[in-house]
Amino acid sequence: GEVRLMEVNVRQQNDNFGPLCAACIGYDALRLCLSAYLDENENDSDETKVNLFELVPDQPILQNSGMIVNLACYVDGVVEAINHMEKIENLESTMSMQLYPAFAIGNTVSRTKDIRTDCGWVHLVHEDEETMMKDYIEILRLMPTMFDVEKSTLKTEMVR
């Protein structure tokens, strides 16, 4: 058979973005890699078996717009309340989301400084890019007030 070489990285920081890729272009790197290694068209007795690797176009075809939004924490202190999660979850283009356990009520949190100190993520996917961008802007608007911290520990500053 043919030699196939493929590098597979289906993780973006702490996020499995395979489902996001599949929603946007119809496949993801892990499924594609498994198909390349395991599906054999030439010797298949089952005519319905398909090798996904052979069907993928040279250039991806965008079926839906999508993005990963990394959530930023704008405060330092002990978390008293987490705001806006239900609103973000119910946005028209929200596919999935996660707030990291370190940012739970009662935990001491610090402002996000870089990608390693973000507080979670949201996958946005929609057939209409304008709808997705509207939801993205809404998440950006909500992020600065996502956490209420104990007054004695309150320090706020814009994330740079």
Salt bridges, closest charged atoms under 4 A:
ASP15 OD2 - HIS123 NE2 2.71
GLU54 OE2 - ARG4 NH2 2.64
ASP76 OD2 - ARG111 NH1 2.60
GLU92 OE2 - HIS126 NE2 3.16
ASP114 OD2 - ARG116 NH2 3.19
ASP135 OD1 - LYS134 NZ 3.49
GLU138 OE2 - LYS87 NZ 3.21
GLU138 OE2 - ARG141 NH2 2.68
